[in-house]
């Protein structure tokens, strides 16, 4: 019975409930949840980053394998009508640099800067007592020569009369033939003395004329009509035989008025006279343009001082040879200025129009690739780069004319990079308007 009662005794009951989980099961559940959480964080954090890195790698690979893009311009044959703008310098059509052949002191001066003078007008007087004394001396020597000539002529007449008398007596047998010969010789000697005296008079006259000519240089006169543009001496200046003023302290050329010096030893000229009615403009023409410039062509001139006005001129002459230093052809353009608005020394902008034979193809200066073998441009043909060697004609700075190596309609690469090589495949795009021009 006791055993029966023992087997029939009810089981023990957990106070937490009949379905309670053991403590070890709860711990396993927590660990599992933590693992799931960590795996979720790893998956959701790494996948976007891996996706981004994959996209970057694919884009980089795509860019690596992509064709380079170049900017091109379509070139065309330039027009034969050309316009050339060059700098020029205004000079007077006639100018005289006045010197003195007489050495002495400047006695008087009658003109100054800016005065209008006419041909032959007295500008100044040089005091040269030695020249005046030389004239007096030569005049006295001439007088002596003339007196000697008169004496010789009187002696010649006397010998002629004597010979005539002696010769008559010889013919009548009164005197001998020897007396006749002596009288004739005396007459010929007297005639020779006359010719010698005449030569002395001629020599004295020439010497007097030379001394008078030198003395006439004491008067400084203008050889042309014009304006006094320089005056380099003052009254009292010592004038050398070359015309320069000596013995004075040089006057600085940077005076307050900004004009030329008006005193002192400033060069060898006394005055400068310039005609400002007719002016000449000298223009240096580059060698590449020299064949197209001819005498008689018209020219248009503009000046910065008068931007709204244009002056017309004509090419009067050329040097017909190039300067070895500058490789330019000197051009002379004649222009009239009756209103005296232009001044010698002004800067002029000269425009010349001409028709050029085979002017070439105009390309941008940025398209040229200089190499040891010469100058090249990159031409795109069906997406492939071809390097063309060219010959450059006129160079305008930002643009230049290609006379050989290109054809009308070629696509030339602008600003080529290192990727632009022979045979390279490229993608073309049109160059911007400003860069193309």
C-alpha positions as CSV (number, residue, x, y, z in Angstrom):
1,X,0.0,0.0,0.0
2,X,2.6,2.3,0.8
3,X,4.1,1.7,-2.6
4,X,0.8,2.3,-4.2
5,X,0.4,5.5,-2.4
6,X,3.9,6.5,-3.3
7,X,3.3,5.9,-7.1
8,X,0.1,7.8,-7.0
9,X,1.5,10.9,-5.4
10,X,1.1,13.9,-7.9
11,X,4.2,15.4,-9.6
12,X,5.9,18.6,-8.3
13,X,4.7,21.8,-9.9
14,X,7.2,24.8,-10.9
15,X,6.0,28.0,-9.4
16,X,6.8,29.9,-12.7
17,X,4.3,28.0,-14.7
18,X,4.0,24.6,-16.4
19,X,5.5,26.0,-19.9
20,X,8.5,27.9,-18.4
21,X,11.8,27.7,-20.5
22,X,15.0,26.7,-18.8
23,X,17.6,29.3,-18.2
24,X,20.0,27.9,-20.7
25,X,17.4,28.1,-23.5
26,X,16.9,31.8,-22.9
27,X,20.6,32.4,-23.1
28,X,20.9,30.6,-26.5
29,X,18.0,32.7,-27.8
30,X,19.7,36.0,-26.8
31,X,22.9,34.9,-28.6
32,X,21.0,34.0,-31.7
33,X,19.3,37.4,-31.8
34,X,22.6,39.2,-31.4
35,X,24.1,37.2,-34.2
36,X,21.2,38.0,-36.5
37,X,21.4,41.7,-35.6
38,X,25.2,41.8,-36.3
39,X,24.7,39.9,-39.6
40,X,22.0,42.4,-40.6
41,X,24.2,45.4,-39.8
42,X,27.0,43.9,-41.9
43,X,24.8,43.1,-44.8
44,X,22.9,46.4,-45.0
45,X,26.2,48.5,-44.5
46,X,28.5,46.6,-46.8
47,X,26.2,46.0,-49.8
48,X,25.7,49.8,-50.7
49,X,29.4,50.4,-50.4
50,X,30.2,47.4,-52.6
51,X,27.6,48.5,-55.1
52,X,29.1,52.1,-55.2
53,X,32.7,50.7,-55.6
54,X,31.5,48.5,-58.4
55,X,29.8,51.4,-60.2
56,X,33.0,53.6,-59.8
57,X,35.1,50.8,-61.2
58,X,32.8,50.3,-64.1
59,X,32.8,54.0,-64.9
60,X,36.5,54.2,-64.7
61,X,36.9,51.3,-67.0
62,X,34.4,52.9,-69.4
63,X,36.3,56.1,-69.4
64,X,39.6,54.3,-69.9
65,X,38.2,52.5,-72.9
66,X,36.3,55.6,-74.3
67,X,37.7,57.5,-77.3
68,X,39.1,61.0,-76.7
69,X,37.0,64.0,-77.6
70,X,38.7,66.8,-79.7
71,X,37.4,70.1,-80.9
72,X,37.7,70.8,-84.6
73,X,37.2,73.6,-87.0
74,X,36.4,73.3,-90.7
75,X,39.0,75.4,-92.6
76,X,38.3,77.2,-95.9
77,X,40.3,79.0,-98.6
78,X,40.8,82.6,-97.7
79,X,39.5,85.4,-99.8
80,X,42.0,87.0,-102.2
81,X,40.9,90.5,-101.0
82,X,43.2,91.3,-98.2
83,X,43.5,94.2,-95.8
84,X,46.8,95.0,-94.1
85,X,47.1,97.4,-91.2
86,X,50.6,98.6,-90.4
87,X,52.2,101.3,-88.2
88,X,53.6,104.4,-89.9
89,X,55.5,107.6,-89.0
90,X,54.6,111.0,-90.2
91,X,57.5,113.1,-91.7
92,X,57.5,116.4,-93.6
93,X,57.7,116.1,-97.4
94,X,60.6,118.6,-97.3
95,X,62.9,119.4,-94.4
96,X,66.1,121.3,-94.2
97,X,68.8,121.0,-91.5
98,X,70.5,124.4,-91.5
99,X,74.3,124.4,-90.9
100,X,76.9,127.2,-91.0
101,X,80.0,127.2,-93.2
102,X,81.3,130.2,-91.3
103,X,82.9,129.9,-87.9
104,X,82.4,132.6,-85.4
105,X,79.8,134.0,-82.9
106,X,76.1,134.2,-83.6
107,X,75.6,138.0,-84.0
108,X,71.8,138.0,-84.5
109,X,68.9,135.7,-84.6
110,X,65.7,136.6,-86.4
111,X,63.4,133.5,-86.0
112,X,62.4,131.1,-83.3
113,X,60.4,127.9,-82.9
114,X,57.2,127.8,-84.8
115,X,57.9,130.8,-87.0
116,X,56.8,130.5,-90.6
117,X,59.6,131.3,-93.0
118,X,59.9,131.5,-96.8
119,X,62.7,130.5,-99.1
120,X,65.7,132.9,-98.9
121,X,64.6,134.5,-95.6
122,X,67.4,135.7,-93.3
123,X,67.4,133.5,-90.2
124,X,70.6,134.6,-88.4
125,X,73.9,136.4,-88.8
126,X,77.3,134.9,-87.8
127,X,80.1,137.3,-86.9
128,X,83.3,136.1,-88.6
129,X,86.0,138.9,-88.7
130,X,88.6,136.5,-90.1
131,X,86.4,135.9,-93.2
132,X,85.8,139.7,-93.6
133,X,89.5,140.3,-93.4
134,X,90.2,137.6,-95.9
135,X,87.8,139.3,-98.3
136,X,89.6,142.6,-97.9
137,X,93.0,140.9,-98.4
138,X,91.9,139.2,-101.6
139,X,90.4,142.4,-102.8
140,X,93.7,144.2,-102.3
141,X,95.6,141.4,-104.0
142,X,93.3,141.6,-106.9
143,X,93.9,145.3,-107.2
144,X,97.7,144.7,-107.2
145,X,97.2,142.1,-110.0
146,X,95.2,144.5,-112.0
147,X,97.8,147.2,-111.6
148,X,100.5,144.8,-112.7
149,X,98.4,143.9,-115.7
150,X,98.0,147.5,-116.7
151,X,101.8,148.0,-116.3
152,X,102.5,144.9,-118.4
153,X,100.1,146.1,-121.1
154,X,101.8,149.6,-121.2
155,X,105.2,147.8,-121.5
156,X,103.8,145.7,-124.3
157,X,102.7,148.7,-126.2
158,X,106.1,150.4,-125.8
159,X,107.9,147.3,-127.0
160,X,105.6,147.1,-129.9
161,X,106.2,150.7,-131.0
162,X,110.0,150.1,-130.5
163,X,109.9,147.0,-132.6
164,X,108.0,148.8,-135.4
165,X,110.6,151.6,-135.6
166,X,113.6,149.2,-135.4
167,X,112.0,147.0,-138.1
168,X,111.5,149.9,-140.4
169,X,115.2,151.0,-140.0
170,X,116.3,147.4,-140.6
171,X,114.4,147.3,-143.8
172,X,116.2,150.5,-145.0
173,X,119.6,149.1,-144.0
174,X,120.1,151.6,-141.3
175,X,120.2,148.9,-138.5
176,X,121.3,145.3,-138.6
177,X,119.2,142.2,-138.5
178,X,120.4,141.6,-134.9
179,X,118.8,144.8,-133.7
180,X,115.5,143.7,-135.3
181,X,115.7,140.3,-133.5
182,X,116.4,142.0,-130.2
183,X,113.4,144.3,-130.6
184,X,111.1,141.4,-131.6
185,X,112.2,139.4,-128.6
186,X,111.5,142.3,-126.2
187,X,108.1,142.7,-127.7
188,X,107.3,139.0,-127.3
189,X,108.5,139.1,-123.7
190,X,106.3,142.0,-123.0
191,X,103.3,140.1,-124.5
192,X,104.1,137.1,-122.3
193,X,104.2,139.4,-119.3
194,X,100.7,140.7,-120.2
195,X,99.3,137.1,-120.4
196,X,101.0,136.3,-117.1
197,X,99.5,139.4,-115.5
198,X,96.0,138.5,-116.9
199,X,96.3,135.0,-115.3
200,X,97.3,136.6,-112.0
201,X,94.2,138.8,-112.2
202,X,92.0,135.8,-113.0
203,X,93.5,133.9,-110.0
204,X,93.0,136.8,-107.7
205,X,89.4,137.2,-108.9
206,X,88.7,133.5,-108.2
207,X,90.3,133.8,-104.8
208,X,88.2,136.9,-104.0
209,X,85.1,135.1,-105.1
210,X,85.8,132.1,-102.9
211,X,86.5,134.4,-99.9
212,X,83.3,136.4,-100.7
213,X,81.3,133.1,-100.9
214,X,82.6,132.0,-97.5
215,X,81.8,135.4,-96.1
216,X,78.3,135.2,-97.5
217,X,77.7,132.2,-95.3
218,X,77.7,134.6,-92.3
219,X,74.1,135.2,-93.3
220,X,72.0,132.1,-92.5
221,X,69.1,131.9,-94.9
222,X,66.3,129.4,-95.3
223,X,66.5,127.2,-98.4
224,X,62.8,126.2,-98.3
225,X,59.4,127.4,-97.3
226,X,58.2,125.9,-94.0
227,X,58.1,126.1,-90.2
228,X,61.0,126.4,-87.8
229,X,60.9,123.1,-85.9
230,X,64.2,123.3,-84.1
231,X,66.5,126.1,-83.0
232,X,69.7,125.0,-81.2
233,X,71.7,128.2,-80.8
234,X,71.3,131.6,-79.1
235,X,72.9,135.0,-79.7
236,X,76.5,134.8,-78.6
237,X,76.9,131.1,-79.3
238,X,80.2,130.1,-80.8
239,X,79.5,128.5,-84.1
240,X,81.9,125.8,-85.4
241,X,82.6,125.2,-89.1
242,X,80.0,122.3,-89.0
243,X,77.3,124.6,-87.7
244,X,77.1,123.4,-84.1
245,X,77.0,125.8,-81.1
246,X,80.0,125.3,-78.8
247,X,81.0,126.6,-75.4
248,X,77.6,126.5,-73.8
249,X,76.2,124.2,-71.2
250,X,73.9,121.7,-72.9
251,X,70.2,122.2,-72.3
252,X,68.3,119.1,-71.1
253,X,65.9,117.7,-73.7
254,X,63.4,116.9,-70.9
255,X,62.4,120.4,-70.3
256,X,59.1,121.4,-68.7
257,X,57.6,122.4,-72.0
258,X,58.3,119.0,-73.5
259,X,59.7,120.7,-76.7
260,X,63.1,120.5,-78.3
261,X,66.1,122.2,-76.8
262,X,66.6,125.9,-77.8
263,X,70.1,126.5,-76.8
264,X,73.5,125.0,-76.1
265,X,75.6,122.5,-77.9
266,X,72.7,120.3,-79.1
267,X,74.0,118.6,-82.2
268,X,75.5,120.3,-85.3
269,X,72.5,122.0,-86.9
270,X,71.5,125.6,-86.2
271,X,67.9,125.4,-87.4
272,X,65.5,122.8,-88.8
273,X,62.9,124.0,-91.3
274,X,60.1,121.6,-92.2
275,X,57.3,122.0,-94.7
276,X,54.1,120.7,-93.0
277,X,51.7,121.2,-95.9
278,X,52.7,118.0,-97.7
279,X,53.6,115.1,-95.5
280,X,55.1,111.7,-96.0
281,X,54.3,108.5,-94.1
282,X,57.0,105.8,-94.0
283,X,55.6,102.3,-93.5
284,X,57.7,99.1,-93.1
285,X,55.9,96.3,-94.9
286,X,56.7,92.6,-93.9
287,X,58.5,90.4,-96.4
288,X,55.4,88.2,-97.0
289,X,53.3,91.2,-98.0
290,X,55.9,93.1,-100.0
291,X,55.1,91.5,-103.4
292,X,51.5,92.8,-103.2
293,X,52.4,96.5,-102.6
294,X,52.8,98.6,-105.7
295,X,53.4,102.3,-106.4
296,X,50.1,104.2,-106.9
297,X,48.0,102.1,-104.6
298,X,45.6,104.0,-102.3
299,X,46.0,104.0,-98.5
300,X,43.7,104.9,-95.6
301,X,45.3,106.5,-92.6
302,X,43.8,107.0,-89.1
303,X,45.3,108.7,-86.0
304,X,44.5,108.0,-82.4
305,X,44.2,111.8,-81.8
306,X,41.4,111.9,-84.4
307,X,39.6,108.5,-84.2
308,X,36.6,109.5,-86.2
309,X,38.5,110.9,-89.2
310,X,40.2,109.1,-92.0
311,X,42.9,110.5,-94.3
312,X,43.5,109.3,-97.9
313,X,47.0,108.9,-99.3
314,X,48.8,107.3,-102.2
315,X,51.9,105.1,-102.3
316,X,54.4,107.4,-103.9
317,X,57.4,105.2,-103.9
318,X,59.1,102.1,-102.3
319,X,62.6,101.3,-101.5
320,X,62.4,98.4,-103.9
321,X,64.6,96.3,-101.6
322,X,64.2,94.7,-98.2
323,X,66.2,95.7,-95.2
324,X,68.6,92.9,-94.1
325,X,68.0,93.8,-90.5
326,X,64.2,93.9,-90.4
327,X,63.3,92.0,-93.6
328,X,60.8,94.8,-94.4
329,X,60.1,96.9,-97.5
330,X,60.1,100.7,-96.8
331,X,57.0,102.3,-98.2
332,X,56.4,106.0,-98.7
333,X,52.9,107.4,-98.7
334,X,52.2,111.0,-99.7
335,X,49.4,112.9,-98.0
336,X,48.2,116.5,-98.1
337,X,47.1,118.3,-94.9
338,X,46.0,121.9,-95.9
339,X,44.4,122.4,-92.5
340,X,47.7,121.6,-90.6
341,X,46.1,119.1,-88.3
342,X,48.9,116.6,-88.6
343,X,52.4,117.0,-87.2
344,X,55.7,115.4,-88.1
345,X,56.5,112.6,-85.8
346,X,52.9,111.5,-85.2
347,X,52.1,107.8,-85.2
348,X,49.7,106.6,-88.0
349,X,47.7,103.5,-88.6
350,X,47.9,102.7,-92.3
351,X,45.4,100.4,-94.0
352,X,46.3,98.8,-97.3
353,X,43.9,96.9,-99.5
354,X,45.2,94.5,-102.2
355,X,44.3,91.2,-103.9
356,X,46.7,88.4,-102.9
357,X,47.4,85.5,-105.2
358,X,47.0,82.2,-103.4
359,X,46.5,83.7,-100.0
360,X,46.1,80.2,-98.5
361,X,43.8,78.6,-95.9
362,X,43.2,80.5,-92.7
363,X,43.6,78.5,-89.5
364,X,43.9,79.2,-85.8
365,X,47.4,79.7,-84.4
366,X,46.5,77.3,-81.6
367,X,46.2,74.5,-84.2
368,X,49.8,74.4,-85.2
369,X,52.1,71.8,-83.7
370,X,55.8,72.7,-83.9
371,X,58.2,69.8,-84.3
372,X,61.8,69.3,-85.2
373,X,60.8,68.3,-88.7
374,X,58.6,71.4,-89.2
375,X,55.1,72.6,-88.4
376,X,52.2,70.2,-88.4
377,X,48.4,70.3,-87.9
378,X,46.1,67.4,-86.8
379,X,43.4,66.7,-89.4
380,X,40.4,64.4,-88.5
381,X,39.3,62.1,-91.4
382,X,36.5,59.6,-90.5
383,X,37.3,59.8,-86.8
384,X,41.0,59.1,-87.3
385,X,43.9,61.6,-86.7
386,X,46.3,62.4,-89.5
387,X,49.3,64.6,-89.0
388,X,49.8,67.0,-91.9
389,X,53.0,69.0,-92.4
390,X,52.2,72.6,-93.5
391,X,53.9,75.6,-94.9
392,X,52.9,78.9,-93.2
393,X,52.5,82.1,-95.2
394,X,51.4,85.3,-93.5
395,X,51.3,85.1,-89.7
396,X,48.6,87.3,-88.1
397,X,49.4,86.3,-84.5
398,X,46.2,84.5,-83.5
399,X,45.6,83.3,-87.0
400,X,47.9,82.3,-89.9
401,X,47.6,81.4,-93.5
402,X,48.6,77.9,-94.6
403,X,49.8,77.9,-98.2
404,X,50.5,74.2,-98.5
405,X,49.5,71.0,-96.6
406,X,45.8,71.6,-96.2
407,X,42.7,71.4,-98.4
408,X,39.5,73.3,-98.5
409,X,37.0,71.7,-96.0
410,X,39.5,69.8,-93.8
411,X,38.7,69.4,-90.1
412,X,41.6,70.7,-88.1
413,X,42.0,70.0,-84.4
414,X,42.0,73.1,-82.2
415,X,44.3,73.1,-79.2
416,X,45.6,69.5,-79.7
417,X,46.6,67.5,-76.6
418,X,49.1,64.7,-76.1
419,X,46.4,62.2,-77.0
420,X,46.3,63.6,-80.6
421,X,48.7,61.4,-82.4
422,X,48.9,59.8,-85.9
423,X,46.3,57.2,-86.4
424,X,44.4,57.8,-83.1
425,X,40.6,57.4,-83.1
426,X,38.8,60.3,-81.7
427,X,35.3,61.8,-81.3
428,X,35.0,65.2,-82.8
429,X,33.0,68.2,-81.6
430,X,32.8,71.7,-83.1
431,X,35.1,74.3,-81.5
432,X,33.4,77.3,-79.9
433,X,32.8,80.3,-82.1
434,X,35.3,82.6,-80.4
435,X,38.1,79.9,-80.4
436,X,37.5,79.1,-84.0
437,X,38.1,82.7,-85.1
